[in-house]
Amino acid sequence: MSNNIDETRYQLIRLIERNPDISQRELANQLGISVGKVNYCLKALISVGWIKAGNVVRSNNRMRYAYVLTPAGLREKTKIAAKFLQKKQSLYESLKEEIARLKLELKDDSAE
């Protein structure tokens, strides 16, 4: 899986964990992706056993899905979160070094 796909799946899992009744359209809006991509990712997560989907009847008699994280989904969420944390910490350290270099460069330039 690429990092972008991992991040999308992680964000989907997080949102579903917080709100199992969330619609695909709401997921798409919150993630800034198309409903089709949400649907594709959800089907993939269901096929690997990370999420279960069940029908729920809403007050207006329309069927919707409720999504539930499986134990495997919770384990994968933890693994992906650990990878993101490591990646973000590495990026943070790189940015700190770059900022320090730029500050030094500006200081040197202003001294001339």
Buried (B, 14 or more C-beta within 10 A) or exposed (E): EEEEEBBBBBBBBBBBBEBBEBBBEBBBEBBEBEBEBBEEBBEBBBEEEBBBBEEEEEEEEEEBBBBEBBEEBEEBBEEBEEBBEEEEEEEEEEEEEEEEEEEEEEEEEEEE
